[in-house]
């Protein structure tokens, strides 16, 4: 009898996303689609996914700012800001994701939402929403509903409205600002360690793959990076 060929170890794929980043709002759709395609392709390695929830640069000011003010902080004049907004809107349309600028009028510090997502990621229980559903609900609460991402009660209400049952123990833990803070900040340290240049990004086999580009480009680059393993 011919011995069975050894099963290769799953490829480690890290996905870096930021709740305060509108490109990540659309990027989630691209990320899920290309990963689903990889999972359905027998010629591709299995993937072991690790979520990383980060804000790469400190929020300044820490409490956040009006969305109309953020472009100037990026060094853009009014014309450049208008062009950036148009580019973002075109990207979101290309992946079928909506955003409501009339509601999303404030850029909140995302740390609370990142702690919530990291807690759910690291929980061993089976009574939590799956990460894709929870992530989509959080990003939609921010960019579609304009929910205050730094308000635990508002974030909890948004999850209920999304039809998600996040266990009481998670909300109790989230009320303590120290709970899961180190683990959440470690995701940012990991981003700095691999010299991440922005979000949304994959990191696989030592290669950074932007996930905000057209889906065909993301698909090709992710597959190439997986093949290098």
C-alpha positions as CSV (number, residue, x, y, z in Angstrom):
1,X,0.0,0.0,0.0
2,X,1.3,3.4,-0.9
3,X,1.6,5.7,2.1
4,X,-0.8,8.6,2.0
5,X,0.9,11.9,1.1
6,X,1.3,14.1,4.2
7,X,-1.3,16.9,4.5
8,X,0.4,20.3,4.3
9,X,-0.1,22.6,7.2
10,X,-2.6,25.4,6.7
11,X,-1.1,28.6,5.4
12,X,-1.2,31.4,8.1
13,X,-3.0,34.4,6.7
14,X,-3.4,37.6,8.8
15,X,-6.0,40.2,7.9
16,X,-5.5,43.7,9.3
17,X,-8.5,45.9,9.4
18,X,-9.6,49.1,11.2
19,X,-13.2,49.9,12.3
20,X,-12.5,53.6,11.7
21,X,-11.3,53.0,8.1
22,X,-14.0,53.3,5.4
23,X,-11.8,51.4,2.9
24,X,-12.0,48.4,5.4
25,X,-15.8,48.7,5.3
26,X,-15.7,47.8,1.6
27,X,-12.5,45.7,2.0
28,X,-14.3,43.2,4.2
29,X,-16.4,42.1,1.2
30,X,-13.3,41.6,-1.0
31,X,-11.5,39.8,1.8
32,X,-14.3,37.3,2.3
33,X,-14.9,36.7,-1.3
34,X,-11.3,35.9,-2.2
35,X,-10.9,33.8,0.9
36,X,-14.0,31.8,0.0
37,X,-12.7,31.3,-3.5
38,X,-9.4,30.0,-2.1
39,X,-11.3,27.6,0.2
40,X,-13.2,26.2,-2.7
41,X,-10.1,25.7,-4.9
42,X,-8.5,22.3,-4.3
43,X,-5.3,23.5,-5.8
44,X,-4.8,26.2,-3.1
45,X,-3.6,25.5,0.4
46,X,-5.9,25.5,3.3
47,X,-5.9,28.8,5.2
48,X,-5.6,29.5,8.9
49,X,-7.0,33.0,9.3
50,X,-6.0,35.4,12.0
51,X,-7.9,38.7,12.4
52,X,-5.9,41.7,13.5
53,X,-8.0,44.8,14.6
54,X,-5.8,47.9,14.5
55,X,-5.7,51.6,14.1
56,X,-2.2,52.0,12.6
57,X,-1.8,55.6,13.6
58,X,-3.0,57.2,16.8
59,X,-6.3,59.1,16.7
60,X,-5.5,62.8,16.9
61,X,-7.3,64.1,18.9
62,X,-8.0,60.8,20.8
63,X,-11.7,61.5,21.1
64,X,-12.1,61.6,17.3
65,X,-13.2,64.4,14.9
66,X,-15.8,65.3,12.5
67,X,-15.5,63.4,9.2
68,X,-15.3,66.7,7.3
69,X,-12.2,67.6,9.3
70,X,-10.2,64.4,8.7
71,X,-9.2,65.2,5.1
72,X,-7.3,68.3,6.2
73,X,-5.5,66.3,8.8
74,X,-4.3,64.1,5.9
75,X,-2.9,67.2,4.2
76,X,-5.7,67.5,1.6
77,X,-7.2,70.7,0.3
78,X,-10.9,70.8,-0.6
79,X,-10.4,69.6,-4.1
80,X,-8.3,66.7,-3.1
81,X,-10.8,65.8,-0.3
82,X,-13.6,65.7,-2.9
83,X,-11.6,63.5,-5.1
84,X,-10.8,61.1,-2.2
85,X,-14.4,60.9,-1.3
86,X,-15.4,60.1,-4.9
87,X,-12.7,57.4,-5.1
88,X,-14.0,55.8,-1.9
89,X,-17.6,55.9,-3.1
90,X,-16.6,54.3,-6.3
91,X,-14.8,51.5,-4.5
92,X,-17.7,50.8,-2.2
93,X,-20.1,50.6,-5.1
94,X,-17.7,48.2,-6.9
95,X,-18.0,45.7,-4.0
96,X,-21.7,46.3,-3.3
97,X,-21.3,48.0,0.1
98,X,-23.3,51.0,1.2
99,X,-22.3,54.0,3.3
100,X,-24.4,56.9,4.6
101,X,-22.5,60.2,4.8
102,X,-25.5,61.9,6.3
103,X,-25.3,59.6,9.3
104,X,-21.5,58.9,9.4
105,X,-20.5,62.4,10.4
106,X,-18.0,61.7,13.1
107,X,-14.8,59.7,13.1
108,X,-14.8,57.9,16.5
109,X,-11.8,56.3,18.2
110,X,-12.2,52.6,17.3
111,X,-10.5,51.1,20.4
112,X,-13.7,50.0,22.1
113,X,-15.0,48.3,18.9
114,X,-11.6,46.7,18.4
115,X,-11.6,45.3,21.9
116,X,-15.1,43.8,21.3
117,X,-14.0,42.2,18.1
118,X,-10.7,40.9,19.6
119,X,-12.6,39.4,22.6
120,X,-15.0,37.6,20.2
121,X,-12.0,36.4,18.2
122,X,-10.2,35.0,21.3
123,X,-13.2,33.5,23.1
124,X,-13.4,29.7,23.2
125,X,-17.1,29.5,23.5
126,X,-19.5,28.5,20.7
127,X,-22.3,30.9,21.6
128,X,-20.8,33.9,19.9
129,X,-21.8,35.3,16.4
130,X,-19.3,34.2,13.7
131,X,-16.6,36.7,13.1
132,X,-17.7,37.7,9.6
133,X,-21.3,38.5,10.9
134,X,-19.9,40.4,13.8
135,X,-17.4,42.4,11.8
136,X,-19.9,43.3,9.2
137,X,-22.4,44.4,11.9
138,X,-19.8,46.6,13.6
139,X,-18.6,48.3,10.3
140,X,-22.1,48.8,9.2
141,X,-23.1,50.3,12.5
142,X,-20.3,52.8,12.0
143,X,-20.5,53.7,8.3
144,X,-24.2,53.2,7.6
145,X,-25.9,54.1,10.9
146,X,-23.4,56.5,12.4
147,X,-23.3,54.7,15.7
148,X,-20.9,56.1,18.3
149,X,-18.1,53.5,18.3
150,X,-16.8,54.7,21.7
151,X,-20.1,54.2,23.5
152,X,-20.7,50.7,24.8
153,X,-24.4,51.1,25.1
154,X,-24.7,52.4,21.5
155,X,-22.5,49.6,20.2
156,X,-24.6,47.0,22.1
157,X,-27.8,48.5,20.7
158,X,-26.4,48.3,17.2
159,X,-25.6,44.7,17.6
160,X,-29.1,43.9,18.8
161,X,-30.5,45.8,15.9
162,X,-28.3,43.7,13.6
163,X,-29.9,40.6,15.0
164,X,-26.8,39.4,16.8
165,X,-26.8,37.8,20.2
166,X,-23.5,38.8,21.9
167,X,-23.4,37.1,25.3
168,X,-23.7,39.2,28.4
169,X,-20.3,38.2,29.6
170,X,-18.7,40.0,26.7
171,X,-20.5,43.3,27.5
172,X,-19.5,42.9,31.2
173,X,-15.9,42.5,30.2
174,X,-16.0,45.4,27.7
175,X,-17.1,47.7,30.5
176,X,-13.7,47.3,32.1
177,X,-11.3,49.4,29.8
178,X,-8.4,47.2,30.8
179,X,-10.0,43.9,29.8
180,X,-8.4,42.6,26.6
181,X,-6.6,45.9,26.1
182,X,-3.1,44.3,25.9
183,X,-4.3,41.7,23.4
184,X,-5.9,44.4,21.2
185,X,-2.8,46.6,21.3
186,X,-0.7,43.6,20.5
187,X,-2.4,43.5,17.1
188,X,-1.0,46.9,16.4
189,X,2.4,45.9,17.5
190,X,2.2,43.0,15.1
191,X,1.4,45.5,12.3
192,X,4.4,47.5,13.2
193,X,6.6,44.4,13.3
194,X,5.7,43.5,9.7
195,X,6.0,47.1,8.5
196,X,2.4,47.3,7.5
197,X,1.8,50.3,5.3
198,X,-2.0,50.7,5.8
199,X,-5.3,48.8,5.9
200,X,-7.1,46.7,4.8
201,X,-4.2,44.3,4.2
202,X,-3.4,40.6,4.1
203,X,-0.1,39.5,5.5
204,X,0.9,36.0,4.2
205,X,4.3,34.4,3.8
206,X,6.1,37.6,4.5
207,X,4.2,39.5,1.9
208,X,1.7,42.4,2.3
209,X,-1.3,42.2,0.0
210,X,-3.5,45.3,-0.1
211,X,-7.2,44.4,0.0
212,X,-8.7,47.8,-1.1
213,X,-7.6,47.3,-4.7
214,X,-9.9,46.0,-7.5
215,X,-10.9,42.4,-6.6
216,X,-9.1,40.9,-9.6
217,X,-5.9,42.4,-8.4
218,X,-6.4,41.3,-4.8
219,X,-7.3,37.8,-5.9
220,X,-4.2,37.4,-8.0
221,X,-1.9,38.9,-5.4
222,X,-3.3,36.8,-2.6
223,X,-3.0,33.6,-4.6
224,X,0.6,34.5,-5.6
225,X,1.5,35.0,-2.0
226,X,-0.1,31.7,-0.9
227,X,1.8,29.9,-3.7
228,X,5.1,31.2,-2.3
229,X,4.6,29.1,0.8
